[in-house]
Amino acid sequence: MKLPWHNNDKDKKLRDIQFKNMDMNGNGFLSLAEVDKGLRDVIKLPILFELKPVIIRAFTAAKTKVKSKSKYGDDYIEKREYRFLLKYLR
């Protein structure tokens, strides 16, 4: 329930809120540190926060899922890739 990865309107709205709250500097990208902190403070899944290898693998797989138009996009999670990050974490 806290990882809204399904492709429906309800989950999309929740993902938008989560992404906005996790994007600390408002640049439209999530770094690994922002994802890590967001799992603890925004999504509030402490058990997942403790599983660093899982977070790193999900981040690595999701960050290149959608071709980025930005030169920095392939190093970070963009909003379009956030759903995949949540799916992989699940």
C-alpha positions as CSV (number, residue, x, y, z in Angstrom):
1,M,0.0,0.0,0.0
2,K,2.9,2.4,0.7
3,L,4.6,1.4,-2.6
4,P,2.0,2.5,-5.2
5,W,3.4,1.0,-8.3
6,H,0.3,0.1,-10.2
7,N,-0.6,2.1,-13.3
8,N,-3.9,3.6,-12.1
9,D,-5.1,7.1,-11.1
10,K,-5.1,6.4,-7.3
11,D,-1.5,5.1,-7.3
12,K,-0.4,7.9,-9.7
13,K,-1.6,10.6,-7.3
14,L,0.1,9.0,-4.4
15,R,3.3,8.6,-6.4
16,D,3.2,12.3,-7.3
17,I,2.9,13.3,-3.7
18,Q,5.7,10.9,-2.6
19,F,8.1,12.0,-5.4
20,K,7.5,15.7,-4.6
21,N,8.2,15.1,-0.9
22,M,11.3,13.0,-1.6
23,D,12.8,15.5,-4.1
24,M,14.4,17.7,-1.4
25,N,16.0,20.2,-3.8
26,G,13.1,20.3,-6.3
27,N,15.2,19.5,-9.3
28,G,13.0,16.8,-10.7
29,F,15.5,14.0,-9.9
30,L,15.9,11.6,-7.0
31,S,19.4,10.7,-5.9
32,L,20.2,7.5,-4.1
33,A,20.5,9.5,-0.9
34,E,17.1,11.1,-1.4
35,V,15.5,7.7,-2.1
36,D,17.1,6.3,1.0
37,K,16.0,9.2,3.2
38,G,12.5,9.2,1.6
39,L,11.9,5.6,2.4
40,R,12.5,6.4,6.0
41,D,10.8,9.8,6.3
42,V,8.2,10.0,3.5
43,I,7.1,6.5,2.9
44,K,7.9,5.4,6.4
45,L,9.1,1.9,5.8
46,P,11.9,1.4,8.4
47,I,12.3,-2.3,7.6
48,L,13.0,-1.5,3.9
49,F,15.3,1.4,5.0
50,E,17.6,-1.2,6.6
51,L,17.9,-3.2,3.4
52,K,20.6,-1.2,1.6
53,P,21.5,-3.7,-1.0
54,V,17.8,-4.0,-2.1
55,I,17.5,-0.2,-2.3
56,I,20.7,0.1,-4.4
57,R,19.7,-2.7,-6.8
58,A,16.2,-1.2,-7.3
59,F,17.7,2.3,-7.8
60,T,20.2,1.0,-10.3
61,A,17.6,-0.9,-12.3
62,A,15.0,1.9,-12.3
63,K,17.3,4.9,-13.1
64,T,17.8,3.8,-16.8
65,K,14.3,2.4,-17.4
66,V,13.2,5.4,-19.3
67,K,15.5,7.3,-21.7
68,S,16.2,10.7,-20.3
69,K,16.2,14.0,-22.1
70,S,18.6,15.4,-19.6
71,K,22.3,14.7,-19.5
72,Y,21.9,13.9,-15.7
73,G,18.8,11.8,-16.0
74,D,20.6,8.4,-16.4
75,D,22.3,8.9,-13.1
76,Y,19.1,9.7,-11.1
77,I,15.5,8.6,-10.8
78,E,13.2,10.8,-12.8
79,K,9.5,11.1,-12.1
80,R,8.7,8.8,-15.0
81,E,11.0,6.1,-13.5
82,Y,9.7,6.4,-9.9
83,R,7.0,3.9,-10.5
84,F,9.6,1.3,-11.6
85,L,11.6,2.0,-8.5
86,L,8.6,1.3,-6.3
87,K,7.8,-1.9,-8.3
88,Y,11.4,-3.2,-7.9
89,L,11.4,-2.4,-4.2
90,R,8.1,-4.3,-3.8
